[in-house]
Amino acid sequence: MLLLVAARFVCEIGLVTAGRITSISLPFVIVSLFEWHGVMALVGLVSILLLVQVGPILVFGRKTRGRSLEAINETSAAHPTLNLGREAATY
């Protein structure tokens, strides 16, 4: 509990990102979850986290089925906003 209060305080003052807090606290969560419910709880946690990651990809990802890499690259070059701030790779 003290770790969560400290993490919240640090987040509020902006010294670390949510990713760092997750990296620090995740080992403690995994051990506690394993002791509480075993391997099945860990499998469930990983499954839920993977489903959460799939959501933005399904919503914001580009449709690439049936398209060649060249066609996908041409689309990225023609529409710079699809690169989300990254320049198109030119090799």
C-alpha positions in Angstrom: 0.0 0.0 0.0 2.8 2.3 0.8 4.3 1.7 -2.6 1.1 2.7 -4.3 0.9 5.9 -2.3 4.5 6.8 -3.1 4.0 6.0 -6.8 0.9 8.2 -6.9 2.8 11.1 -5.2 5.7 10.8 -7.6 3.3 10.7 -10.6 1.5 13.8 -9.4 4.7 15.8 -9.3 5.7 14.5 -12.7 9.1 12.9 -11.9 8.5 9.5 -13.5 6.2 8.1 -16.1 3.5 5.6 -15.8 5.7 3.1 -17.6 8.4 3.3 -15.0 5.9 2.9 -12.2 4.5 -0.2 -13.9 8.0 -1.6 -14.4 8.8 -1.1 -10.7 5.5 -2.5 -9.3 4.8 -5.3 -11.7 7.2 -7.8 -10.0 5.4 -7.3 -6.7 2.0 -7.7 -8.4 3.1 -10.9 -10.1 4.4 -12.5 -6.9 1.3 -11.5 -4.9 -1.0 -12.8 -7.6 0.9 -16.1 -7.9 0.7 -16.6 -4.1 -2.9 -15.7 -4.1 -4.3 -17.8 -7.0 -1.4 -19.5 -8.7 -0.5 -19.9 -12.3 -4.0 -19.6 -13.7 -4.3 -16.1 -12.3 -1.0 -15.1 -14.0 -2.2 -16.6 -17.3 -5.4 -14.6 -16.9 -3.5 -11.4 -16.1 -1.2 -11.8 -19.2 -4.3 -12.5 -21.4 -6.1 -9.4 -20.2 -3.0 -7.2 -20.7 -2.6 -8.6 -24.2 -6.2 -7.9 -25.1 -5.8 -4.3 -23.8 -2.9 -3.9 -26.1 -4.8 -5.2 -29.1 -7.5 -2.6 -28.7 -5.6 0.4 -30.0 -4.1 -1.6 -32.8 -7.5 -2.6 -34.0 -8.8 0.9 -33.7 -5.8 2.9 -35.1 -3.9 0.3 -37.1 -3.7 0.4 -40.8 -5.4 -2.3 -42.9 -2.6 -4.2 -44.7 -4.3 -7.5 -45.7 -3.6 -8.3 -49.3 -1.3 -5.4 -49.9 2.4 -5.6 -50.7 5.0 -3.8 -48.6 5.7 -1.4 -51.4 2.1 -0.4 -51.6 1.9 0.1 -47.8 5.1 2.2 -47.9 3.7 4.4 -50.8 0.6 5.0 -48.8 2.7 6.1 -45.8 4.7 8.5 -48.0 1.6 9.9 -49.6 -0.1 10.5 -46.2 2.4 11.7 -43.6 -0.2 11.7 -40.9 -0.3 7.9 -41.0 3.3 7.8 -39.8 2.3 9.3 -36.5 5.3 11.7 -36.4 7.8 9.3 -37.8 9.5 9.7 -41.2 8.9 7.0 -43.7 11.9 4.7 -44.0 13.8 5.0 -47.2 16.4 2.2 -47.7 
